[in-house]
């Protein structure tokens, strides 16, 4: 179904959990079974929405496609974080008709396009300001002390074919392996981060000219609207 390049830094953290899953897929199993855990079940009729079903049953409806495969791999790699997202969805204030509310919007951004980032203060400040020159050039050496882990399954799927415009929504944490989900969260709390701009993640970004593309590395005033698709920042 998929053939990730495990040398890429966005896939590397998932290699261990993915290896037996991909072997079972190659043997003909469907995604829900190949994930190898009772948490996953084939998608089908259910009462209530997706999040309600997960909360009520502890089981994750899983379709036989790459999108849901990556969702399952994130569950296997980061079960506590995924469970926290589900609990937060269930605890969110009721949505008004036609609107999900800022908390649910933020949770969905994390689920689909999220990236956990542990980084020194100057990187955090530059990211919040969308000061790309400071973030990627002026403070470039500080990325050696940073950790980044993509947890957005839609973004992982898109990164099967990397494009410069692909953008994560970053949650700043102390430890990417033990992230704490804030009780209050809105899309504005998740700054956009062009993933191929991360030093060491893409050979072309060794050139400063890589960051001169204003269609990707936009000024903050041009990036106020949240994107659900993990595209340009």
C-alpha positions in Angstrom: 0.0 0.0 0.0 2.8 2.4 0.9 6.6 2.4 0.7 7.9 5.1 3.1 11.5 6.2 2.8 12.6 5.4 6.4 15.7 7.6 5.9 13.4 10.7 6.0 13.2 12.2 9.5 9.4 12.5 9.4 9.0 8.7 8.9 12.0 7.5 11.0 10.2 7.6 14.4 7.6 5.2 13.1 9.8 2.6 11.5 9.8 0.3 14.5 6.0 0.2 14.9 5.4 0.2 11.1 7.7 -2.7 10.1 5.4 -5.6 11.3 2.3 -3.8 10.1 3.7 -3.4 6.6 4.7 -7.0 6.6 1.1 -8.0 7.4 -0.3 -5.7 4.7 2.1 -7.3 2.2 0.7 -10.7 3.2 -2.8 -9.5 2.3 -4.3 -8.4 5.6 -6.5 -5.3 5.8 -5.3 -2.2 7.6 -7.4 -2.8 10.8 -6.0 -6.3 11.2 -2.5 -5.4 10.1 -2.1 -2.8 12.8 -2.1 -5.8 15.2 -4.0 -4.4 18.1 -7.5 -4.9 19.3 -7.9 -1.1 19.4 -8.5 -1.1 15.7 -11.6 -2.3 13.9 -12.8 -2.1 10.3 -14.9 1.0 9.7 -18.6 0.4 9.5 -22.0 1.6 10.7 -21.8 3.2 14.2 -24.0 5.3 16.4 -22.7 8.8 16.9 -19.6 10.3 15.4 -16.0 9.1 15.1 -14.8 10.7 18.4 -17.8 9.5 20.3 -17.3 6.0 19.1 -13.6 5.9 20.1 -14.5 7.3 23.5 -17.3 4.9 24.1 -15.7 1.7 22.8 -12.0 2.3 23.0 -11.8 1.1 19.3 -10.7 3.1 16.3 -12.7 2.7 13.1 -10.1 2.1 10.4 -10.6 2.1 6.6 -8.4 0.2 4.2 -6.4 3.1 3.0 -3.1 5.0 3.6 -4.7 7.8 5.5 -6.1 5.5 8.2 -2.9 3.4 8.2 -0.9 6.5 9.2 -3.6 7.3 11.8 -3.1 3.8 13.2 0.7 4.1 13.2 0.5 7.3 15.2 -1.8 5.5 17.7 0.8 2.8 18.0 3.7 5.2 18.5 1.9 7.8 20.6 -1.1 6.1 22.3 -1.2 8.5 25.2 -1.3 11.6 23.0 -4.0 10.2 20.7 -6.1 9.2 23.7 -5.7 12.7 25.1 -6.9 14.2 21.9 -10.0 12.1 22.0 -10.7 13.0 25.6 -10.3 16.7 24.8 -12.7 16.4 21.9 -15.3 14.8 24.2 -14.8 17.5 26.9 -14.9 20.4 24.5 -17.9 22.8 24.9 -20.8 22.0 22.7 -20.5 23.4 19.2 -22.9 25.9 17.8 -24.8 25.0 14.7 -22.4 25.0 11.7 -19.4 25.6 13.9 -17.1 23.2 15.8 -15.6 25.8 18.1 -11.9 26.9 18.5 -10.9 24.0 20.7 -12.2 21.3 18.4 -10.7 23.1 15.4 -7.3 23.1 17.2 -7.6 19.4 18.1 -8.4 18.5 14.5 -5.4 20.5 13.3 -3.2 18.6 15.6 -4.7 15.3 14.6 -4.4 15.9 10.9 -1.4 18.1 10.6 0.2 18.3 14.0 3.9 18.4 14.9 5.3 18.2 18.4 8.2 20.5 18.9 10.6 20.8 21.8 13.0 23.7 21.2 15.1 26.4 22.9 13.4 29.6 23.7 14.7 31.6 20.7 13.3 29.1 18.3 9.9 29.1 20.1 9.8 32.9 19.9 10.8 33.0 16.2 8.2 30.4 15.4 5.4 32.2 17.2 6.3 35.4 15.3 6.7 33.5 12.0 10.1 35.2 11.7 11.4 32.7 9.2 14.8 34.3 8.9 15.5 34.1 12.6 13.9 30.6 12.9 15.8 28.9 10.1 18.8 31.1 9.4 19.7 33.2 12.4 19.1 30.5 15.0 19.9 27.6 12.7 22.4 26.0 15.0 19.8 25.8 17.8 17.9 23.2 15.9 20.6 20.8 17.0 19.0 21.0 20.5 15.4 20.7 19.2 13.2 17.6 18.7 10.4 17.5 16.2 7.9 14.7 15.8 5.0 14.7 13.2 1.8 13.3 14.7 -0.6 14.5 12.1 -1.6 11.5 10.0 -2.8 13.4 7.0 0.5 15.3 6.9 2.5 12.0 7.1 0.4 10.7 4.2 1.2 13.9 2.2 4.9 13.5 2.9 5.0 10.3 0.9 5.5 12.8 -1.9 7.3 15.7 -0.2 6.5 19.2 -1.4 8.0 22.5 -0.2 4.5 23.9 0.6 3.7 21.2 3.1 3.1 22.8 6.5 2.5 21.4 10.0 0.8 23.1 12.9 3.2 23.0 15.8 2.5 22.3 19.4 5.3 23.5 21.6 6.1 20.9 24.3 8.8 20.0 26.8 9.3 16.5 25.5 8.0 15.1 22.2 7.9 11.6 23.7 5.7 12.7 26.7 3.7 15.6 25.4 1.2 17.4 27.6 -2.0 18.6 25.8 -3.0 22.1 27.1 -6.5 22.3 28.6 -7.2 25.5 26.6 -6.2 25.5 22.9 -7.2 27.4 19.8 -5.8 27.3 16.2 -3.8 30.5 17.0 -1.9 28.5 19.6 -0.5 26.2 16.9 1.8 28.2 14.7 2.4 27.0 11.1 5.8 25.3 10.4 6.9 24.5 6.9 8.3 21.0 7.6 10.8 20.9 4.7 12.4 24.1 6.2 13.5 22.3 9.3 17.3 22.2 9.2 18.5 18.7 8.4 15.1 17.6 7.1 15.6 18.5 3.4 18.9 19.0 1.5 17.7 22.0 -0.4 17.2 24.1 2.7 21.0 24.3 3.2 20.7 27.2 0.8 19.4 30.5 2.2 17.6 31.0 -1.0 15.3 28.1 -0.1 13.5 30.4 2.4 13.0 33.3 0.0 9.8 31.7 -1.4 7.1 34.1 -0.1 4.4 31.7 -1.3 5.5 29.2 1.4 7.3 31.3 4.0 4.6 33.9 4.4 4.6 36.9 6.7 2.4 36.3 9.8 -0.3 38.8 8.7 -0.9 36.7 5.6 -1.3 33.4 7.5 -4.1 34.2 9.9 -6.6 31.6 8.6 -6.1 28.0 9.9 -5.5 25.4 7.2 -6.9 22.0 7.6 -4.9 20.5 4.7 -1.3 20.8 5.9 -0.4 23.1 3.0 1.3 26.5 2.6 1.9 28.4 5.8 
